Amino acid sequence: MVFPVILREMERKLPPDWRLQAWSTLAEPFADPQTGYVFPVGAEVVQYSYVRWGKDHALGLPVPNGTAVFLSLSRTAYHQATVLLNDKGRLGTRGAESVFLNNADGITWTENMAAAVVFAVTALEAFANEMIPKNHIWTKPASGKQRQKRYAKEEIERSLPLDTKLGDVLPAVLASDNPRGTEVWERYLELKGARDRLIHLKDQDRRGSGPDADTVWGVLVSIPAPHRTSLALIDFLLGEASQRPHWRQLYPFED
């Protein structure tokens, strides 16, 4: 028998991992019903998901928060790309042109920037779905010949585009200002546009080109740090909310 939580005595007073879905400590002693061991006040309590690992074995994994994990992946990829691009020893420069001296470095930079963009938008998808209450009903206003329509949480998650979730549903749920038309929103649209172009590469993205050509690779060079764009929109929507998600309270980075 396994339990959906893991209890541990904290030998050192370390902060909990910010990417956990849920974390707490015991307010009173707890006796493990399997072993009889009594965990003291202050023991760590973490949700775990057990998955089948081979025929007769199970692996327990701490349940992560989707928004936090994808933001972390985006941030890591962006910083790895930045290190590559700023390493002048990896670039050959002639006049106003620079190239990576090693093709592998150039492809790795592209991989990292693409990952940073895709994961940043995925973090917003996770955040939008996470913050919609279980029994929430969102009503889409009538427009033209389309009648008013009501959406339950599962329909919102499955059927509505991300723009609608972030620009219409969440402001109502969180009682926040609407981000549409703000600089934060424009940065988000730029980020989502880059993600869409990566997922649906065009013909010009598969050919050699000059610096003035409209390619997704040019977009990756100029786009602001993707994880910062996503975090800025999340903070805008959270506003002054007293109940901020666990991961946002513990976010450990300044950038």
Secondary structure, DSSP 8 states (H G I E B T S, - for coil): ---SEEEE--SS-----TTBS-EEE-SS-EE-TTT--EE-TT-EEEEEEEEE-SSS-EEEEE-B-HHHHHHHHHHHHHHHHHHHHH-GGGEEEETTEEEESSHHHHHHHHHHHHHHHHHHHHHHHHHHHHHS-TT-EEEE--BTTB--EEEEHHHHHHHS-HHHIIIIIHHHHHT----TTSHHHHHHHHHHHHHHHHHT--GGGGS---TTS--HHHHHHHS--HHHHHHHHHHHHHTT-SS--HHHHH-----
